[in-house]
Amino acid sequence: MTPNSPSTYPGERLGLPQTGPGSLAPMGRRLGALMIDWLISYGLAALALRFGVFSEHTLATAVLGVWFVLGVVSVRLFGFTPGQLALGLQVVTVDGRGAVGVVRAVVRGALVGMVVPALFTDWDGRGMQDRLTATAVVRR
């Protein structure tokens, strides 16, 4: 396959298999994982609110902060967030550099948190956060 030739399936240009473990995760499963992560973050922020760590006025910001920290730490340490674990997904690098580092995890989290960059996808279905950090969300 040459760089200019069209790929026959999403992930082929990245060297990923068409189906099974290691293939690109479908959008529905990625959104499901994101929703699970948001619910966990909301629960943790509500728990912190109950103990007086946050006020009711800052709850929305606290949820975003908890979600961001949860995502960065878990992707860096394990390669997946709790929601991705539940749905059998993981974040991998596509440039062969091994595990997702702290900088990549922070950039991915910030871009996903802004929502709009994640909506712009390429042929492979990867959002801006994955293209800029040379990562992909795949099936485990």
ZIGITA-V386189 format. One record per run of one state. SS is the DSSP state (a for helix, b for strand, c for the rest). FROM is the first residue (numbers start at 1). LEN is the number of residues. If there is no record, write none. Layout:
ss = [SS,SS]
from = [FROM,FROM]
len = [LEN,LEN]
This chain:
ss = [c,b,c,a,c,a,c,a,c,b,c,a,c,a,c,b,c,b,a,c,b,c]
from = [1,24,25,27,51,56,79,82,87,89,94,102,114,116,120,121,122,127,128,134,135,140]
len = [23,1,2,24,5,23,3,5,2,5,8,12,2,4,1,1,5,1,6,1,5,1]
